[in-house]
Amino acid sequence: MVTPEDIEKWIRAGLEGCEVSADGDGRHFEARIVYQGFAGKSSVQRHQMVYSALGDRMREDIHALSMKTMTPDEI
């Protein structure tokens, strides 16, 4: 079963230098991601970056992921 710690690890590996915290029940998760690389990107583009970092896990292991994405300046 996927844990919130797994989600955090996978996102950190794909978005180097980001800060991430996740919570969830093994299928449904919420994540807060702070990443300088989000600067100048729309919400859709930011979410696509996170989905890319998670890769096939979004189809196979994670049923749902709600996320809040921001830059350090937006905190």
DSSP file (Angstrom, degrees, kcal/mol; ACC not computed):
  #  RESIDUE AA STRUCTURE BP1 BP2  ACC     N-H-->O    O-->H-N    N-H-->O    O-->H-N    TCO  KAPPA ALPHA  PHI   PSI    X-CA   Y-CA   Z-CA
    1    1 A M              0   0    0      0, 0.0     2,-0.2     0, 0.0    26,-0.1   0.000 360.0 360.0 360.0 139.6    0.0    0.0    0.0
    2    2 A V        -     0   0    0     24,-0.6     3,-0.0    59,-0.3     0, 0.0  -0.516 360.0-158.1 -74.1 138.6    1.2    3.5   -0.9
    3    3 A T     >  -     0   0    0     -2,-0.2     4,-1.9     1,-0.1     3,-0.4  -0.753  31.6-110.4-112.2 161.9    1.9    5.8    2.1
    4    4 A P  H  > S+     0   0    0      0, 0.0     4,-2.4     0, 0.0     5,-0.2   0.860 121.0  58.3 -57.6 -33.3    2.0    9.6    2.3
    5    5 A E  H  > S+     0   0    0      2,-0.2     4,-2.5     1,-0.2     5,-0.2   0.874 102.7  52.8 -64.8 -36.2    5.8    9.2    2.8
    6    6 A D  H  > S+     0   0    0     -3,-0.4     4,-2.8     2,-0.2     5,-0.2   0.941 108.6  50.0 -61.7 -47.0    6.0    7.4   -0.6
    7    7 A I  H  X S+     0   0    0     -4,-1.9     4,-2.4     1,-0.2     5,-0.2   0.929 111.7  48.3 -57.0 -47.3    4.2   10.3   -2.3
    8    8 A E  H  X S+     0   0    0     -4,-2.4     4,-2.6     1,-0.2    -1,-0.2   0.926 112.3  48.7 -59.7 -46.2    6.6   12.7   -0.7
    9    9 A K  H  X S+     0   0    0     -4,-2.5     4,-2.0     1,-0.2    -2,-0.2   0.918 112.4  47.7 -61.6 -45.7    9.6   10.7   -1.7
   10   10 A W  H  X S+     0   0    0     -4,-2.8     4,-1.4     2,-0.2    -1,-0.2   0.897 113.3  47.1 -66.0 -41.0    8.4   10.3   -5.3
   11   11 A I  H  X S+     0   0    0     -4,-2.4     4,-2.4    -5,-0.2     3,-0.2   0.926 111.3  51.3 -67.5 -43.1    7.6   14.0   -5.7
   12   12 A R  H  < S+     0   0    0     -4,-2.6     6,-0.3    -5,-0.2     5,-0.2   0.883 108.2  53.1 -60.0 -37.7   10.9   15.1   -4.2
   13   13 A A  H  < S+     0   0    0     -4,-2.0     3,-0.3    -5,-0.2    -1,-0.2   0.846 116.0  39.0 -66.8 -32.9   12.7   12.8   -6.6
   14   14 A G  H  < S+     0   0    0     -4,-1.4     2,-0.4    -3,-0.2    -2,-0.2   0.730 121.2  42.2 -90.1 -24.0   11.0   14.4   -9.6
   15   15 A L  S >< S-     0   0    0     -4,-2.4     3,-2.0    -5,-0.1    -1,-0.2  -0.694  87.3-150.8-123.7  77.0   11.0   18.0   -8.5
   16   16 A E  T 3  S+     0   0    0     -2,-0.4    -3,-0.1    -3,-0.3     3,-0.1  -0.197  77.5  17.5 -56.0 128.6   14.5   18.5   -7.0
   17   17 A G  T 3  S+     0   0    0      1,-0.3    -1,-0.3    -5,-0.2    19,-0.2   0.446  92.7 134.0  91.6   1.5   14.6   21.0   -4.3
   18   18 A C    <   -     0   0    0     -3,-2.0     2,-0.5    -6,-0.3    -1,-0.3  -0.401  51.8-134.3 -80.8 161.3   10.9   21.1   -3.6
   19   19 A E  E     +A   34   0A   0     15,-2.7    15,-3.0    -2,-0.1     2,-0.4  -0.971  32.6 175.5-110.1 129.7    9.2   21.0   -0.1
   20   20 A V  E     -A   33   0A   0     -2,-0.5     2,-0.4    13,-0.2    13,-0.2  -0.997  19.2-177.4-140.0 140.8    6.3   18.6    0.1
   21   21 A S  E     -A   32   0A   0     11,-1.8    11,-2.6    -2,-0.4     2,-0.3  -0.998  14.7-174.8-132.9 137.9    4.0   17.3    2.7
   22   22 A A  E     -A   31   0A   0     -2,-0.4     2,-0.3     9,-0.2     9,-0.2  -0.925  10.6-176.1-133.1 155.7    1.4   14.6    2.1
   23   23 A D  E     +A   30   0A   0      7,-2.3     7,-2.8    -2,-0.3     2,-0.3  -0.980  23.5 123.7-144.7 151.3   -1.4   13.0    3.9
   24   24 A G  E     -A   29   0A   0     -2,-0.3     5,-0.2     5,-0.2    41,-0.0  -0.974  58.1-102.8 170.5 178.3   -3.8   10.2    2.9
   25   25 A D  S    S-     0   0    0      3,-1.8     4,-0.1    -2,-0.3   -22,-0.1   0.224  73.6 -83.9-110.6  11.7   -5.3    6.8    3.5
   26   26 A G  S    S+     0   0    0      2,-0.3   -24,-0.6   -25,-0.1     3,-0.1   0.124 125.2  35.2 106.3 -21.0   -3.5    4.6    1.0
   27   27 A R  S    S+     0   0    0      1,-0.3    37,-2.1    35,-0.1    36,-1.1   0.575 113.9  49.5-129.1 -37.7   -5.6    5.5   -2.0
   28   28 A H  E    S+ b   0  64A   0     35,-0.2    -3,-1.8    34,-0.1    -1,-0.3  -0.934  70.3 177.6-112.7 128.7   -6.7    9.1   -1.6
   29   29 A F  E     -Ab  24  65A   0     35,-2.4    37,-2.8    -2,-0.5     2,-0.4  -0.903  23.5-155.3-132.4 156.0   -4.0   11.7   -0.9
   30   30 A E  E     -Ab  23  66A   0     -7,-2.8    -7,-2.3    -2,-0.3     2,-0.4  -0.990  19.7-174.0-124.9 138.2   -3.6   15.4   -0.4
   31   31 A A  E     -Ab  22  67A   0     35,-2.5    37,-2.6    -2,-0.4     2,-0.5  -0.991  19.0-156.5-136.2 144.3   -0.2   17.1   -1.0
   32   32 A R  E     -Ab  21  68A   0    -11,-2.6   -11,-1.8    -2,-0.4     2,-0.5  -0.983  21.1-173.4-116.6 118.1    1.2   20.6   -0.5
   33   33 A I  E     -Ab  20  69A   0     35,-2.9    37,-2.3    -2,-0.5     2,-0.5  -0.960  12.4-171.1-122.4 123.9    4.1   21.2   -2.8
   34   34 A V  E     +Ab  19  70A   0    -15,-3.0   -15,-2.7    -2,-0.5     2,-0.3  -0.965  21.9 158.0-113.1 122.2    6.3   24.3   -2.6
   35   35 A Y    >   -     0   0    0     35,-2.4     3,-1.8    -2,-0.5     4,-0.2  -0.968  43.2-146.1-152.0 126.0    8.7   24.6   -5.6
   36   36 A Q  G >  S+     0   0    0     -2,-0.3     3,-2.0     1,-0.3    -1,-0.1   0.816  98.9  70.9 -61.0 -30.4   10.6   27.5   -7.2
   37   37 A G  G 3  S+     0   0    0      1,-0.3    -1,-0.3    -3,-0.1    34,-0.1   0.596  83.9  70.1 -64.4 -10.6   10.2   25.7  -10.6
   38   38 A F  G X  S+     0   0    0     -3,-1.8     3,-2.3    32,-0.2    -1,-0.3   0.604  70.2 122.5 -79.7 -11.8    6.4   26.5  -10.4
   39   39 A A  T <  S+     0   0    0     -3,-2.0     3,-0.1     1,-0.3    -3,-0.0  -0.259  81.8   9.2 -56.2 130.8    7.2   30.2  -11.0
   40   40 A G  T 3  S+     0   0    0      1,-0.3     2,-0.3     0, 0.0    -1,-0.3   0.469 103.9 119.5  80.4   1.7    5.4   31.5  -14.1
   41   41 A K    <   -     0   0    0     -3,-2.3    -1,-0.3     1,-0.1     2,-0.1  -0.743  61.8-123.5-102.0 147.7    3.4   28.3  -14.5
   42   42 A S     >  -     0   0    0     -2,-0.3     4,-2.5    -3,-0.1     5,-0.2  -0.318  34.2-101.9 -76.3 168.3   -0.4   28.0  -14.4
   43   43 A S  H  > S+     0   0    0      1,-0.2     4,-2.6     2,-0.2     5,-0.2   0.908 124.5  51.8 -58.0 -42.5   -2.1   25.7  -12.0
   44   44 A V  H  > S+     0   0    0      1,-0.2     4,-2.4     2,-0.2    -1,-0.2   0.926 110.2  47.8 -61.8 -45.1   -2.7   23.1  -14.8
   45   45 A Q  H  > S+     0   0    0      2,-0.2     4,-1.9     1,-0.2    -1,-0.2   0.896 111.4  51.1 -63.4 -39.9    1.0   23.2  -15.7
   46   46 A R  H  X S+     0   0    0     -4,-2.5     4,-1.9     2,-0.2    -2,-0.2   0.930 110.9  47.7 -62.8 -45.7    2.1   22.9  -12.1
   47   47 A H  H  X S+     0   0    0     -4,-2.6     4,-2.9     1,-0.2     5,-0.2   0.894 109.0  54.4 -63.7 -38.9   -0.2   19.8  -11.6
   48   48 A Q  H  X S+     0   0    0     -4,-2.4     4,-2.4     1,-0.2    -1,-0.2   0.876 105.8  53.4 -61.0 -37.2    1.2   18.3  -14.8
   49   49 A M  H  X S+     0   0    0     -4,-1.9     4,-1.9     2,-0.2    -1,-0.2   0.906 111.0  45.8 -63.9 -41.3    4.7   18.7  -13.4
   50   50 A V  H  X S+     0   0    0     -4,-1.9     4,-1.9     2,-0.2    -2,-0.2   0.930 112.1  50.7 -67.7 -45.0    3.7   16.8  -10.3
   51   51 A Y  H  X S+     0   0    0     -4,-2.9     4,-1.7     1,-0.2     7,-0.2   0.890 109.7  51.6 -59.5 -38.6    1.9   14.1  -12.3
   52   52 A S  H  < S+     0   0    0     -4,-2.4    -1,-0.2     1,-0.2    -2,-0.2   0.902 107.3  52.4 -64.0 -40.7    5.0   13.8  -14.4
   53   53 A A  H  < S+     0   0    0     -4,-1.9    -1,-0.2     1,-0.2    -2,-0.2   0.860 112.9  45.0 -62.9 -34.5    7.1   13.3  -11.3
   54   54 A L  H >< S+     0   0    0     -4,-1.9     3,-1.6     1,-0.2    -1,-0.2   0.719  89.9 175.9 -83.1 -21.8    4.8   10.6  -10.1
   55   55 A G  T ><  -     0   0    0     -4,-1.7     3,-1.7     1,-0.3     4,-0.3  -0.191  63.5  -4.7  57.6-139.5    4.7    8.9  -13.5
   56   56 A D  T >> S+     0   0    0      1,-0.3     4,-2.2     2,-0.2     3,-1.1   0.640 117.6  82.2 -64.0 -15.5    2.8    5.6  -13.9
   57   57 A R  H <>>S+     0   0    0     -3,-1.6     5,-2.5     1,-0.3     4,-2.0   0.819  82.4  63.3 -60.9 -28.7    2.1    5.6  -10.2
   58   58 A M  H <45S+     0   0    0     -3,-1.7    -1,-0.3    -7,-0.2    -2,-0.2   0.822 112.1  35.4 -65.5 -29.6   -0.8    7.9  -10.8
   59   59 A R  H <45S+     0   0    0     -3,-1.1    -2,-0.2    -4,-0.3    -1,-0.2   0.796 130.4  29.6 -90.0 -31.8   -2.5    5.2  -12.9
   60   60 A E  H  <5S+     0   0    0     -4,-2.2    -3,-0.2     1,-0.0    -2,-0.2   0.858 131.1  17.0-100.7 -40.0   -1.5    2.2  -10.9
   61   61 A D  T  <5S+     0   0    0     -4,-2.0     2,-0.6    -5,-0.3   -59,-0.3   0.720 110.4  63.1-111.4 -27.9   -1.0    3.0   -7.2
   62   62 A I      < -     0   0    0     -5,-2.5    -1,-0.2     1,-0.2     3,-0.1  -0.901  50.3-174.2-111.8 119.0   -2.7    6.3   -6.5
   63   63 A H  S    S+     0   0    0    -36,-1.1     2,-0.3    -2,-0.6   -35,-0.2   0.914  74.2   0.7 -76.5 -43.4   -6.4    6.6   -6.9
   64   64 A A  E     -b   28   0A   0    -37,-2.1   -35,-2.4     2,-0.0     2,-0.4  -0.996  57.4-170.8-150.2 140.8   -6.7   10.3   -6.2
   65   65 A L  E     -b   29   0A   0     -2,-0.3     2,-0.5   -37,-0.2   -35,-0.2  -0.955   3.1-168.7-136.5 115.9   -4.4   13.1   -5.4
   66   66 A S  E     -b   30   0A   0    -37,-2.8   -35,-2.5    -2,-0.4     2,-0.4  -0.868  21.6-174.2 -97.3 134.4   -5.5   16.6   -4.4
   67   67 A M  E     -b   31   0A   0     -2,-0.5     2,-0.5   -37,-0.2   -35,-0.2  -0.976  29.7-156.0-138.8 148.5   -2.7   19.1   -4.4
   68   68 A K  E     -b   32   0A   0    -37,-2.6   -35,-2.9    -2,-0.4     2,-0.4  -0.987  24.3-169.4-115.6 119.4   -1.9   22.6   -3.5
   69   69 A T  E     +b   33   0A   0     -2,-0.5     2,-0.3   -37,-0.2   -35,-0.2  -0.915  15.5 151.1-115.7 136.0    1.1   23.9   -5.5
   70   70 A M  E     -b   34   0A   0    -37,-2.3   -35,-2.4    -2,-0.4   -32,-0.2  -0.984  39.6-115.2-155.0 162.4    2.9   27.2   -4.9
   71   71 A T    >   -     0   0    0     -2,-0.3     3,-1.4   -37,-0.2     4,-0.4  -0.558  42.5-103.4 -90.6 165.0    6.2   28.9   -5.2
   72   72 A P  G >  S+     0   0    0      0, 0.0     3,-1.0     0, 0.0    -1,-0.1   0.845 123.6  57.3 -57.4 -32.2    8.2   30.0   -2.1
   73   73 A D  G 3  S+     0   0    0      1,-0.2   -37,-0.0     2,-0.1    -3,-0.0   0.689 101.4  57.2 -71.6 -18.1    7.0   33.6   -2.8
   74   74 A E  G <         0   0    0     -3,-1.4    -1,-0.2     1,-0.2   -40,-0.0   0.457 360.0 360.0 -93.1  -1.7    3.4   32.5   -2.6
   75   75 A I    <         0   0    0     -3,-1.0    -1,-0.2    -4,-0.4    -2,-0.1   0.509 360.0 360.0 -68.7 360.0    3.5   31.0    0.9
